[in-house]
Amino acid sequence: MNDDDARAFLESLFRTAVAASQPAGRLKAFLPPPPAGRTIVIGAGKGAASMARAFEDVWPEPVEGLVVTRYGHATDCTHIEVIEASHPVPDEAGRLAATRIMSLTENLSADDLVVCLISGGASALLSLPCEGVSAEDKRALNKALLKSGATITEMNSVRKHLSAIKGGRLAAHCAPARLLTLLISDVPGDDPDVIGSGPTVPDSSTLQDAIGVLDKYAISEPAAAVAYLREQAAETPKPGDAVFDGNSVHLIATPQMALDAAAEAARAAGITPLVLSDRIEGESRDIALMHAAIATQIRRVGQPLPAPCVILSGGETTVTVKGGGRGGRNAEFLLALTLALQGADGIHAIACDTDGIDGTEDNAGALAGPDSLQRAAAAGLNARAMLEDNDGYSFFDGLGDLLKTGPTLTNVNDFRAILVLPATAN
């Protein structure tokens, strides 16, 4: 397998993983009979519009509703309104959409059915601060969390306790209507109360957990939001609360499903897959060192399995931003991996976000190979300096190795694949 074939193979695995994560064809099995009353569809996330479209395609009865998705992620629906808003930092469009969702689900009866469609990105898109916290304060705190290196679970514990809609509060608002929540998971472990900050499920985090996150990362601004958490915040609904009686929750797509699809495609191509985990967390550059160690061990001594093989992993890494460069966590991972491998023969890699957007950039991720450092040097790109500046995007852009798919309209988090070829196949 030559370099071009290796790149094409890795890109095909990514596209297979994304295809396996699409909502079309996955919703119908979880839908109940039509209710005696109204059917209202609400939702948020990068895949919310495609989920709404998939619902309309299989639901025979009248339906109304509203979902909010990231700018550029909309798709046409007939009965369900689609609104676009900002991600990862909330904006006024998201706040207005959340307000309208709350209005749409007021004064419901036990004869009504609410279907809530949640996917990755919902936490930022479904932004409705508690009384006493301004939208600007919440945006500022969200930016601080994003830069701090906090995990998605840590960030969501703070977001829930500052929200009038997250952490189970939307479920309380919909009661006594029957509530069905369908989820596309973008979080390690697929915990429903972490996906989108769990607007319709019991909150397992506590107010003290949220305060602990602020203390851990020394976040003291904006003062009003921090003071609210420390002095005024009401606790979110917990497991066992009557507002959740009769509600049901189902995962329709997960990171593991994406990895399984990619693994099957690799086997069909005669390449043995090694699936490490669907829930890897940690600093991107540290996770890269671990992956590089496994790849070189395979190449050097054939452990834990011989080449040809492909290492697959998912999850959500983090980047503690210290530089001023461009790039999301996948570009950061791949640049750190490239430096760790130091041009090792026969090792090619891809790292992408399954939503098609790595961080806030216009690429899904990038590809790297044995010649990446050599080509970078020839192009005047200093890989080490660019990693320290968190500038993975510019590094791979300079090599022409960014992968740009556009929004995929789903999101099961990061996808990483490292192809290790035998010594005789470079």
N, C-alpha and C positions, 0 to 999 in steps of 0.2 A: 504494500500500500504506500503510494507516494504522498507527498505533503498535501497536494490538492485533494486526493481521495480521503485523507485523514480529516481535513477540514470539512469536506462535504458530509462525511459520516457523522461527525460530531454535531454539525448543524441539523442534520436529519433527526438525530436523537432529541435535540431540543424541540424541534417542531412536533415530533411525536408526543413528547411530554405535554406540550401546550394543547394539542388536539384532544388528548385524553382528559383534559381538565375543563373542556367546554361544557356549558350547562345543557345544551340541546340534547335531548334524548335521556337526560338523567332525572328530570323533575317528575315526570308522569307517575312513576312508581310510588311516589310519596304523597300524592294528592288525594284528599278525602272526597266523598261525594259532595255535590253542591249543597250549600246550606239553604235553609228556609228563608233566610234574610239576605243581606248584601254580601258580596264578595269584594273585599278591598285589598289591593296589593300595594305594599309599601316596601321600601328597601334602600340600601345604599352600598356603595363600593365600586371598585373598578370593573367588576363584572355585573353590576346591578342591571344595566340596560339589556345585556344579552340574556340574563336570567329572566327579566320581564318578558322579553320577546319569546323565549322558550316556553314560558308559562302561557302566554296568549295562544301559542301554537297548539296546545293540548287541552285548554280549558274550554268546555262547550258553552258555558253559561255567561250571562252578562257580568262584566267585571269593570271596576274603576280603580284608580290608584295613581301613585306618584313614586318614582324612584329618583335618586340623585347619584350621579357618577362623576368621574373626573373629566375635566375638559378634554375633548377629543375622543372620549370613550362611549359616546352615545350611539344608539342604533334605533331604527324606526320601530315604533309600537303603534298599535291602532287605538287601544283604549287606555293604556297606562301612560301617563305623562312622564317624560324623561327630562330631568334638569341636570345641567353640568355645573360643577363647582370646583374649587381649588383643592389640590392635594400635593404635598403633605401638610401644608400650612392652611388652615381653614380660612374662608373668606365670607363675605356677606351673602353671596349666593347660597352657600351651604347652610348658613343660619336661617335664611328665609325658607329654604326647602324643608329644613327640620321643623320650622314653625308650621308650615303648611301640612306636613305629615301629622303633626299633633292635632291640628284642626280637623283633618280628614278622619281621624279616629276618635273623635269626641262623641259622647252619648251613644255608644254602641249597645246592642242588646245581645243576649245569649244566642239569638238566632243568626247572628252575623258571623262571618269568617274573615279573619285578617291573615293574609299570607305575607310574611316578612322575608325578604330576599337580602341576605347579607353576604358580602365578600370582602376581601382585603381592601383596605383604604376607607372603609365605612367610618372608622373612628374620626378621621379628619373631615370627611364629607358631611357627616351628620352632626353638625356642631350647633349646640344650643346651650349656652352657659346658664348655670344656676343664677337665680336672682341675687344681685350683689356683685357678680363678676361680669366685666365687660367682655365683648368679643375680642377687642384688641388685647386685653390682658391675657385671654386664653391663647390667642395666637402667639404672643410673646413667650408664654410659658412653653407652648408646643415647640417653638424654635429652640429654646434652651434645652429641652429634653432631647431633641433630634441631634444636637451638637454634643451632648454630654457623653454619648456612648451607652445610654440606658437601653435595656432590652425592651422588646415590644410589650412584654408582660408588665414591666415596670412603668413604662409610659402609659399604658392603658389603665393601670390602677389610679394614676393621677387624673387622667382624663375622665374616668367614670365619676369621680367624686366632685368634679367641677361641672358636671353636666346635668341638665334637666331631662335628658332623653336616654342616656346610656346607663349601663349597670343595672338593667332590669326595669328602669323607670318607664320605658315605652310600654312594656308588658302591663305594668300597673295602670297605665293610662288607657290601654285597650280593653281592660276587663269591664264587663263580664263576657265579651265576645270570645269565641274560640280563636286561638292563635296558633298558627303553624309557621315555624321558622325553618327556612332552607338555607344552608350554609355552604359556601365554598371557602375552604380553610386556607389561610396563608400564615398560620402560626405553628411553631413547633409544638407537637403534642395534640393539635386539633381541639383544644379546649374551647367549647362554645362560648364561655364567658370572657374569653380573650379575643375571639374573632370580632373585629369591629367594636370592641369594648362592650360586647354583650348587651345590646339595648333591650332584648326580649327574654333574657335568661337570668337566673339568680346570680348575684355577684359574690364570688368567693373571696375577693379582696376586701380589705377593710380600710377605714379612714387612716388608721395608724400605718398601714402598708404604704399608702400614698405619701404620708408625711415622711416616712422612712426613706422613700426615693429622693425626695427633696434634700434630706440631710446627707444621704450617701453621695450625691453629686454636687453638693454645696450650691444648690439653686435657691436664691433668695429674692429674685425678681421675676415678674412684677409683684410688687409688694401687696397689692390688693388681692390677687389670686392666692398668694402664699398665706396671707392672713386669713382668708376665707377657710382654707383647709385646716389651719391651725386653731381657728377660733369659732367658726360658724357652721361648718359643713354638716348636713344631715347624712346619716348612713344610708347606703343603698339597700334595696330589697335583697334578702338573703334566702338560701335554700330553705324550703318549708313554708315560705310565705304563701298565703292563700291566693294571691294574684296569679300564681303560676299553675293553679289547679286546672287540669284538662288541657294544658298547652303541650305541644309536641315539637321536637327539634330533630332535624336530620341533616347529616353531612352528605352532600351530593358530589363533591369533588375534593380531593385532599392531595397533599404533596406525595404521599405514598403511592397513590394511584398513578401519578405522573411518572414516578421512578419505576414502578412496575411496568408501565407501557414502554419506557425507554429500554429497560432491561430485556423485555421480550423482543424488541426490535434489534437489539445487539445480538442476542442469541440467533435470531434469524439470519444475521449477517455473518455468523461464524465467530463472533467475538464474545468471550465469556464476561458477563457483568459481575461486578463486585459492588453491591449496594451497602454503603457504610451506614447511612441513617437518613431519615427524612426530617430530623429535628436538630441539626447541628447549629449551635449558637456560639458566640464569642467574637473577638476582634477579627476582622477579615484577614488581616495579615498573619495572625497567629494560626487561624484555620488553614491558611495557605501552606504554612510550614508543615503542618501535620499531613496534608495531602501530598506535598512534595516528598516527604519521608516515605510514605507508602508507595508512591510511584517509583522512586529510585530503588526501594527494596525489591519490588517486583522485577524491575529491569536488571538489577545486579545479581540476585540469587533466586528469583522465581518464587518469592514468598510475599503474601500468603497464597498466591496462585500464580501460575506461569503466564507469560505473555503469549499470544495477544489477549488483552483484556481491557475492560473499560471500568474505571472507578466512578461510581455514581453517588451523589449526595444532594440533600436538600436541607431546608431550614432557613434561618434568617441570621446572618452575621451582622455585626455592627461596625461602625467606623467612628472613632473619636476624632473629630475634625480639628486639626491643628494648623493645617496649611490653607492656602487660598486657591488651590487648584480645582479642577472640575472632575466629577466622577462619582458614581455610586459605589455600593459595597461590592458589586461583582467586578467592576473594573479594578477596585482596590485589591480584591482577592487575587485576580489574575495577574496583576503586576507583581504582587508579592510572590506569587507562585513562580513566575518567570524568573525573578531574581534568585529564588531558592534553587531552582533547577539548573541555572547557569548553563543553558544550552544543551542539556542532556539529550543524547540521541534517542530518537524513537518515542518521544513523549509529547503529545499534543493535548490541548485543553480548550474547553469552552466554559464560560460562566455567564449566566444570564438570569434576569428576572422574568418569570413567566408572564408577567403583565405586559411585557414589551418595553418597559421603561425602567432603566437602572437609576434609581434615585430620582433626580429631577431632570435628567438629561433626555436626549432624543434617541438613545440606543437601548436595546434590550440588554446588551453586554458586549462581549468581545471574544476573540479566539487568539490562541497563542501556540507557538510551535518551537522546535529546537533552534530555529534561526532568528527568533524574535529579538534577542539581545544584539546579535550581529547586525541585523538590519537597522536596529535603533541607533547603534553607534555610528553607522554609515549616514544616518539621517540627522546626526547631531543631537539625539535625544539621550539625556542622562537618566537612566531608569531609576537609580537610587534616589537622586534628588527629586524626581517627579513623584516617587512614592512618599517621600517625606512631606511633599507639598499637597498630598492627597489629589494628585493630578493624573489618575489612571486613564481618564477619558482622553486627555490630550496625547498621552503616550500611544495608545492604540489607534487613535485618530491619525497620528503621524505615520503609523505603519499601514494605514488602510485596513485595519483589522477589527473595527467596530462592527457589530451586527445590529442592523436597524430593521426591525420588523413592523414598527408602528404598534399601536395598542392592540393587544390580543383579545381584549374583552373578557378575560378571566384573570385569576391570580392565585396560584398555589405556591407562591414564594420563589426562592432561588433554586436554580437548577445548575448543577456542576457536573461535568463529565471530563475525565482525564483518560485518554487513550494511550496505552502502553504497548508498543509493538516489539516483536522479538529483535534481537541484535542484528539479524540478517535482513530485516525489513525496515529501512529508513525512509 
